[in-house]
Amino acid sequence: MRRCFWGIIGILGLLPLSALGQTAYVTDNLRLGLYEAEDTSGRPTRMLESGQAMEILSRDRNYANVQLPDGSEGWVKATYLVEIKPAKLIVAEITAERDALLTELADTKQAFAAPAATIDSLKKDVMSFETQLAEVSAEVSALEEENASIRGLKDQYKGSLPLRWVAIAIAVCLVAGFLLGMWWVDRQNRKRHGGIRIY
């Protein structure tokens, strides 16, 4: 039992030593009493937190008569009133503004997610169309070269007749020559034989 007692005493004795290495801060949370009496005697009717806004109705060196946004009036110690917003309010406003901007950023990212996907799709389509356009341009160039060579051949054979017409003319000449030759041979035979055909 004694060992247990001395063990507990030892542990309790070491507790203050464990707090020596910790970091500590001075609090900026001020609580200011609102009093009915001008000299702030008596008990405060209300405790005001640091950063509480109020309108000063009258003020002397030590005390100020103030009105709160809810219409409550009273007296406070003037030395605790400042015209500049305390850091607590500024940090709260900046934090709220940051949170609002983060929310707006998230909403904007979400709103632009679909258009961004559409833009990526359109970029891919543009690349595909550019590839197709390059292929078509190459084909058009090849056709223009072929057309130019055909025009050159056309200019070269401009005065000549088509081969089909020449073949038809030769065939007509052969048939006509054969018929004319037969007529001439028949005529000569009749002339020799006194106008009688002998075959």
C-alpha positions as CSV (number, residue, x, y, z in Angstrom):
1,M,0.0,0.0,0.0
2,R,2.9,2.4,0.9
3,R,4.5,1.7,-2.5
4,C,1.3,2.5,-4.3
5,F,1.0,5.8,-2.3
6,W,4.6,6.8,-3.0
7,G,4.1,5.9,-6.7
8,I,1.1,8.1,-7.0
9,I,2.9,11.0,-5.2
10,G,5.9,10.5,-7.6
11,I,3.7,10.7,-10.6
12,L,1.8,13.8,-9.3
13,G,5.2,15.4,-8.6
14,L,6.3,14.9,-12.2
15,L,3.2,16.3,-13.8
16,P,4.3,20.0,-13.5
17,L,7.6,19.1,-15.1
18,S,5.8,17.7,-18.2
19,A,4.1,21.0,-18.7
20,L,7.4,22.9,-18.9
21,G,8.1,22.1,-22.5
22,Q,4.6,23.1,-23.9
23,T,4.0,26.2,-25.9
24,A,1.4,28.7,-24.4
25,Y,-0.3,31.8,-25.8
26,V,-1.9,34.9,-24.3
27,T,-5.6,34.8,-24.9
28,D,-7.2,37.6,-27.1
29,N,-10.7,36.9,-25.9
30,L,-11.8,39.9,-23.8
31,R,-15.1,40.0,-21.9
32,L,-16.3,43.5,-21.1
33,G,-19.1,44.2,-18.7
34,L,-22.1,46.4,-19.8
35,Y,-23.4,48.4,-16.8
36,E,-26.4,50.5,-16.1
37,A,-24.5,52.9,-13.9
38,E,-22.2,55.5,-15.4
39,D,-19.4,54.6,-13.1
40,T,-19.8,50.9,-13.9
41,S,-20.6,50.1,-10.3
42,G,-22.8,47.2,-9.5
43,R,-23.2,44.0,-11.4
44,P,-23.0,44.1,-15.2
45,T,-26.2,43.5,-17.1
46,R,-24.5,41.8,-19.9
47,M,-21.0,40.5,-20.8
48,L,-19.7,41.7,-24.2
49,E,-17.3,39.5,-26.2
50,S,-14.2,40.8,-28.0
51,G,-15.2,42.3,-31.4
52,Q,-18.7,43.3,-30.3
53,A,-19.8,46.3,-32.4
54,M,-21.5,49.2,-30.7
55,E,-22.4,52.9,-31.2
56,I,-20.9,55.4,-28.8
57,L,-23.6,57.8,-27.6
58,S,-21.3,59.8,-25.2
59,R,-17.8,59.4,-23.9
60,D,-15.5,60.8,-21.3
61,R,-12.0,59.9,-20.3
62,N,-12.9,56.7,-18.4
63,Y,-16.5,55.6,-19.4
64,A,-18.6,55.5,-22.5
65,N,-22.3,55.3,-22.9
66,V,-23.0,52.9,-25.8
67,Q,-25.9,51.3,-27.7
68,L,-25.7,47.8,-29.1
69,P,-27.1,46.8,-32.5
70,D,-30.1,45.2,-30.7
71,G,-31.0,48.5,-29.0
72,S,-29.6,47.8,-25.6
73,E,-27.8,50.7,-23.9
74,G,-25.3,50.9,-21.0
75,W,-21.9,52.0,-19.8
76,V,-18.6,50.4,-20.5
77,K,-15.0,51.3,-19.6
78,A,-13.7,53.5,-22.5
79,T,-10.1,52.2,-22.4
80,Y,-11.3,48.9,-23.9
81,L,-12.9,50.5,-27.0
82,V,-11.0,50.8,-30.2
83,E,-12.0,52.1,-33.6
84,I,-10.1,49.4,-35.6
85,K,-11.6,46.0,-35.9
86,P,-9.8,43.5,-33.6
87,A,-7.8,40.7,-35.2
88,K,-10.4,38.1,-34.1
89,L,-13.1,39.8,-36.4
90,I,-10.6,40.3,-39.3
91,V,-9.6,36.7,-39.2
92,A,-13.2,35.6,-39.0
93,E,-14.1,37.8,-42.0
94,I,-11.1,36.6,-44.0
95,T,-11.8,33.0,-43.1
96,A,-15.5,33.4,-44.2
97,E,-14.3,35.1,-47.4
98,R,-11.8,32.4,-48.1
99,D,-14.5,29.7,-47.5
100,A,-16.9,31.5,-49.8
101,L,-14.1,31.8,-52.5
102,L,-13.3,28.1,-52.1
103,T,-16.9,27.2,-52.5
104,E,-17.2,29.4,-55.6
105,L,-14.0,27.9,-57.0
106,A,-15.4,24.4,-56.5
107,D,-18.7,25.4,-58.1
108,T,-16.8,27.1,-61.0
109,K,-14.7,24.0,-61.5
110,Q,-17.8,21.8,-61.5
111,A,-19.6,24.2,-63.9
112,F,-16.6,24.2,-66.3
113,A,-16.1,20.4,-66.1
114,A,-18.6,19.7,-68.9
115,P,-17.5,22.5,-71.2
116,A,-13.9,21.4,-70.7
117,A,-14.8,17.9,-71.8
118,T,-16.6,19.4,-74.8
119,I,-13.6,21.5,-75.6
120,D,-11.3,18.5,-75.4
121,S,-13.7,16.6,-77.7
122,L,-13.8,19.5,-80.1
123,K,-10.0,19.7,-80.1
124,K,-9.9,16.0,-81.1
125,D,-12.4,16.6,-83.8
126,V,-10.4,19.6,-85.1
127,M,-7.3,17.4,-85.2
128,S,-9.2,14.7,-87.1
129,F,-10.6,17.3,-89.5
130,E,-7.1,18.7,-90.0
131,T,-5.8,15.3,-90.9
132,Q,-8.6,14.7,-93.3
133,L,-8.1,18.1,-94.8
134,A,-4.4,17.3,-95.4
135,E,-5.3,14.0,-97.1
136,V,-7.9,15.7,-99.3
137,S,-5.4,18.5,-100.1
138,A,-2.9,15.9,-101.2
139,E,-5.5,14.2,-103.3
140,V,-6.6,17.5,-104.9
141,S,-2.9,18.3,-105.7
142,A,-2.5,14.8,-107.3
143,L,-5.7,15.3,-109.3
144,E,-4.6,18.8,-110.4
145,E,-1.2,17.3,-111.6
146,E,-3.1,14.6,-113.5
147,N,-5.5,17.2,-115.0
148,A,-2.5,19.3,-116.1
149,S,-0.9,16.3,-117.8
150,I,-4.2,15.5,-119.6
151,R,-4.4,19.2,-120.7
152,G,-0.9,18.8,-122.1
153,L,-1.9,15.7,-124.0
154,K,-5.0,17.5,-125.3
155,D,-2.9,20.4,-126.5
156,Q,-0.4,18.0,-128.1
157,Y,-3.1,16.1,-130.0
158,K,-5.3,19.1,-130.7
159,G,-5.2,18.9,-134.5
160,S,-5.3,15.1,-134.8
161,L,-8.4,13.0,-135.3
162,P,-9.6,10.4,-132.8
163,L,-8.5,6.8,-133.4
164,R,-12.1,5.6,-133.7
165,W,-12.8,8.0,-136.5
166,V,-9.7,7.0,-138.3
167,A,-10.7,3.3,-138.0
168,I,-14.2,4.0,-139.3
169,A,-12.7,6.0,-142.3
170,I,-10.3,3.1,-143.1
171,A,-13.2,0.6,-143.0
172,V,-15.4,2.8,-145.2
173,C,-12.5,3.2,-147.7
174,L,-11.8,-0.5,-147.8
175,V,-15.5,-1.4,-148.4
176,A,-15.9,1.4,-151.0
177,G,-12.6,0.3,-152.7
178,F,-13.7,-3.3,-152.7
179,L,-17.1,-2.4,-154.2
180,L,-15.5,0.0,-156.7
181,G,-12.9,-2.7,-157.7
182,M,-15.7,-5.2,-158.2
183,W,-17.6,-2.8,-160.3
184,W,-14.6,-2.0,-162.4
185,V,-13.7,-5.6,-162.9
186,D,-17.3,-6.4,-164.0
187,R,-17.3,-3.5,-166.4
188,Q,-14.0,-4.6,-168.0
189,N,-15.3,-8.2,-168.3
190,R,-18.5,-7.0,-170.0
191,K,-16.5,-4.9,-172.4
192,R,-14.4,-7.8,-173.5
193,H,-17.3,-10.1,-174.0
194,G,-19.6,-7.8,-175.7
195,G,-21.7,-6.7,-172.7
196,I,-22.3,-10.2,-171.4
197,R,-21.4,-11.1,-167.9
198,I,-19.4,-14.3,-167.6
199,Y,-18.7,-15.6,-164.2
